[in-house]
Amino acid sequence: MCSFVQKDCVAVILKFLEDHNFTETAHTLERESGLFFNLEYFEDLALKGEWNEAEKYISGFTKLEDNKFSTKIYFEMRKQYYLETLDKHEYGKAVEILNNDLKVFDQYNSELYKEMVLLITVDDFRKHASLTKYGDTRSARASILREIKKAIEANPVFLGKIRVLALDSLRMSNLQI
């Protein structure tokens, strides 16, 4: 457990890094400390379809097996990455995602996993009954991000860690260094 002083020190360092445009370093510190989750940054990664980077970032705060909310977050990100890969007709990569990233969810819902495997065999996965409303990639990302955000906000692992930049500025004005 981190003390308030340590948390405040990390907050000051993050503010300095951001003020001096060391944004990647700031995000690394957020992830490695696990103290401040930058929801805006995560949203940006998801909306750009940078699923591996989004998973790497979120892994600093929660693991797939932490609780049902964490499992849902990881599942939705990996599923979306898989669907985007299928949409680009990158079937070899889709098989890798199934075997390396989605296989773990077979233990939670084997029927769903089997359905995902079968999607490789169809020309357009949107013809599958559960995916007829998938639409284009951009709107699908926005839709899945809403579901992921709900899971993040309900997840006790993120309690007190979701970073709001306006509050950080107020917090900094109260610190005496």
N, C-alpha and C positions, 0 to 999 in steps of 0.2 A: 504494500500500500504506500502511496506517495503522500508526503506531508503537504500541507497548504503552501509552505514556503517553497518546496520543490516545484509544485504546480505553478506557483506564481513566477518562479525563475524561468521555467520553460515558457510561460506565457510572454515574459519580457523578451526572451531570446527569439521567439516566433515573431513578435512584433518588429524587432530589429531586422530580422531576416526579410520579412515582407517589405518593410520600409526601404530596404536597400536592394530590392528586386532579386533576392536569393530564394525565389519561390520553390524551386525543386528541393533545396535544402530544408526549407520550412516544412514541406510535405513529408520529407524523410523523417524529420524530427517528430512531426505529429504521429507518423506511423510507428516509429521506433519507441517513442515514449508511451504511446497508447493513451495519452492523456486528453488530447483534443482532436476530435473528429471533424474535419472540414467538409461539411455536407455539400457546400458549393463546389468544391474541387471534385468530390466524388460524382456529383451530378454531371459535371462537365465531362469527366471521363466516360460515364455511361452514355451520355447523349452523342459523344463522338464515336462510340463503339469500341473504345479502348478497354475491352473486357479483362484482358490479362493484367493491365496496369490497375484497373479498378479492384480486381481481386487481390492483387499484391497490397494495395493500400488498405483495404478493409481487413486483411489478415493481421494487421498490427493491432486490431481492436477485438476481433472475435474469430473463432475457428468454426468450421462447419458443424462440429459436433457439440458446440457450447449449449445450444438450446434450439427449440423449434423455429424461432425467428431467424437465428443464424443459418440454420439449414435451409430455410426458405430463401434467404438472401443469396446464398451460394448457388442454390438450384436455379433460381431465376436468372442470375447472371450467366451461368454456364449454358442454360437452355437457350437464352437469347443469342449467345455467341455461336452455338450450334446451328440455330435456325438461320442466322446471317451467313454462316459458312455454306449451308445447303443452298441458300438463295443465290450465292455466287457460283454454285455448281462445283465447289471444291470438295469433292466426295472423299478423297484421301484424307484431307484434313478433318472432315466431319467424322470419319471413322476413328481417327486419333482422339478427337474430343469425346466421342462416345466411350472409348476404352479407357482413356486417361482421366477424364474429368466428370463424366456423367455416370459411369459404372457404379460409383459409390452410392448413388441414389436408388439403385436396384433394391437394396435392402429395405428402403422405406416404402417404395411403391413399385413392385416388379412389373405390374401391368403398364404403368406409365412409361417405364423404361423400355419395355417391349414395343410400345407404340412409337417411341422416339427412334428406335432402331429401324422400324418399318418405314419411317419417313425417307430414308435413303433410297428406298425402292420406287418412290413416286417422282414423276417429273416436276410437279409443283406441290409442295407440302401444304399450300393453302387449300388444296382440295380435301384435306383431312377434315373431318367433321369439327374437331375442336380448334382448328386454325383458320376457318373460313373468314374470320374478321381480322386476320393478321395485318393486312394492308401493306404499306410500304415500310421500309426499314426505319426511317426517321420516326414515323408515328408509333411503330412498335416499340422503339426504344423509349419514347416518352411514356407510353402506356406501362411498360414493365418497370420503368423508373418510379412511377407512382406506387406500384406494388412494393417495390424494394424499400422506398422511403417509409411506407407504413410499417414494414417489418423492422426497419432501423428504429423508428420512433417508439415502437412497442417493445423493443428488445432491452431488457434490463442491463445488458452489457454496456449499452451506450448511455445509460443514465448519467447525466452531468458531464458528458464528454462531447456532445454535439456543440461545435464551435460556432458562435454567432459573432461576426467581426465587430459589429457595433458595440456589443457588450465588452469585448476585449479592450476597446479604446477607453471605455468608462473604467474598467478594472485597472488599466495602466495609470490613469490619472490618480488613482487611490494608492498606488504603490510608492513607497519612498525608498530610493536606492542610494 
